[in-house]
Amino acid sequence: MPNRILQENSGYLLTEASEFLSDESVTNEELREIQEMFGGWPRRNYEVPDGRLVQSEREIERQFGQKVSIDRKAKSLIKFGKSAPLVTGSLQTVWTLGGNETYVSANTIDSISSSSALDTQEIYLECHTVDEFGNFTFLSQVVTLNGQTRVALPTPVARVSLAYNNNGTNLVGRVVVYENTAIVGGIPSDVTKIHIDIPAGLQESFKAATTFSSSDYFVLTGGFGSVSSKQAGAADFYLEIREQGKVFRQVAAVSGSASSSWEIKLDPAVVLPKNSDIRVRVETEDNNLVVFTVFQGYLAKIL
């Protein structure tokens, strides 16, 4: 019933506005106010979940000179990450490969295979290609495994942020997506060529890193982190972003332990520019510690 009343009232207001706009005595200033009422920021209070997101749209326009819409993009993002057993004394990405990804500047990620000859499932991938100007474009693709034999991706890419089993049969081995290189038992000998994996025993990747295209901004609204309940220890978490043509920089830091996880709800939210990379890295003094993390938010489409 409230939605019906809102729609009826909106229809009445738009009719009144139409009649008002047809009046030749309307000034430019009055016209601007009417346009903002029905197509500017005030309208967006009804389109997005909370005021933080409305304010983020305003900040993007003010800082970057581009109008965006979270409502029109209609896409939220939650990224889960699980680390490999950590080595002390260094910052490492929260992903199951261990260490840090070697980022590439061209579409050279072109291969997939499994450590098990039994795996012939279809794998769904979320990726980004990059052009000669460093602009990223999002795409999803599916590819069918051929056991330990390398299979070429339908579209070579520069980033891959998600991989999961898109079939009705569980994976047996470890699945890896990589740059074409020598493999042994389906796994590259040069681990720096690997850009994501689905560990044996799991059916989806856990990589706390992603990329945003040249047509999207990201509004970060919160995150979570913890140390595995099976272990004792502590770790420092760093949220890092890299804008186009720049280096990764730390924009947030928080500590967690086996007895004390952390959760942050950001108000105001944090805006990440288009064409940027984001990752969570962690540092610990407890050898072989395993941590988990989540970051979340909404994509905003450039209008």
Buried (B, 14 or more C-beta within 10 A) or exposed (E): EEEEEEEEEEEEEEEEBEEEEEEEEEEEEEEEEBEEEEEBBEBBEEEBEEEBBBBBBBBBBEEBEBBBBBBEBEEEBEBBBBBBEBEEEEBBBBBBBEBBBEBBEEBBBBBBBBBBBEBEBEBBBBBBBBEEEEBBBBEEBEBEBBBBEBBEBEBBBBBBBBBBBBBEEEBBBBBBBBBBBEBEEBBBEEBBBBBBBBBEEBBBBBBBBBBBBBBBBBBBBBBBBBBBEEEEBBBBBBBBBBBBEEEBEEEBEBBBBBEEBBEBEBEEBBBBBBBBBBBBBBBBEBEEBBBBBBBBBBBBBBE
